Amino acid sequence: MRFPSWIRAVPFCVATSLSLASLTVTPAFGQTAPASPTPDAIKKAQESMKKGVTLYKSKRYNEAIIEFRASYASVPSPNSRFQIARALVALDEPVEAYLEYDGVIEDATARASEGKYAETLEYAVAERDQLAGKVALVTVTVASPEAAKSLLIGGREVPRARWGQPFPAVPGPIDVELSSTAGAPLREEFTLAAGEKKELTLDPAPAAPVDQGVVIETRVPESRRALRPYAYAAGGVGVAGLALFTVAGLMASSTYADLSETCGGRCPPNRQSDVDAGKTQQTLANIGLIVGAAGLAAGATLFVLSITGSEASDAAQTSAGRPQLLLGPGYAGVRGTF
């Protein structure tokens, strides 16, 4: 809603007259009010207000604001702040004006029992709401305020009492920063156009750790880890040995079956080469079985030792040197201290 220019001029005139008059009015009987200003303070406030009004009418808004603030400092009247807010609007400072109107509303509401600021309050609310179309409004709800130190919106610190309420910012890129007593600050960045609103919730408290029970970490000594490659090597030898046993065993079995079928009993001399081949195949199968079993046993032992054991046995192994894998015809083993 936009008021016509002649209506917008009304609150200025009304507030001016009320400002000058209210500086000398005493509170109603039985009502609590701020400490009564001294006659000298009232005189200074009235003089500053008159100067400010004259400067405002001359469109010297910055100088007018100085006089209005001086008047408010002498006698904290909501009407003085109302004049400051209107001067800021004239200077095209919508964010500053919005905040000043909020101050007028807060002061006038706190002194509502006096009855003389009702009209000022009404106009302040209307004119502030008009400014909502020129600013971006950001509402930040702090989930754990006890863990927060400060809140910044658009580089401006937000009083703690205003957390969770719409706060004006210059349209465009907006930074929100919530400082935490528990760690790094929380930051959000977004872009809003004039008249847009955004609500967000920030929680500065750290997330509660998930209870995963007691975890005991077992650290394997470096010297014991060195056994792992030997375990893999021994296991590989074991697998190769069993492969040899399987292949040679099948060949020996096939040769034996062939000789039994063709020779019956004792084979003639011309089949001696087949008999010798069968014996060789059987020997290789036996060697493969021995090497395979020994390799797998050694590999399993080394692997277990690489992931278990005490520091004492680890020190003994270190002093004795690294283990050595020994392989030979029909034999496989590990030499070292375990």
Order of alpha helices (4+ residues) and beta strands (2+ residues): alpha-alpha-alpha-alpha-alpha-alpha-beta-beta-beta-beta-beta-beta-beta-alpha-alpha-alpha-alpha-beta-beta
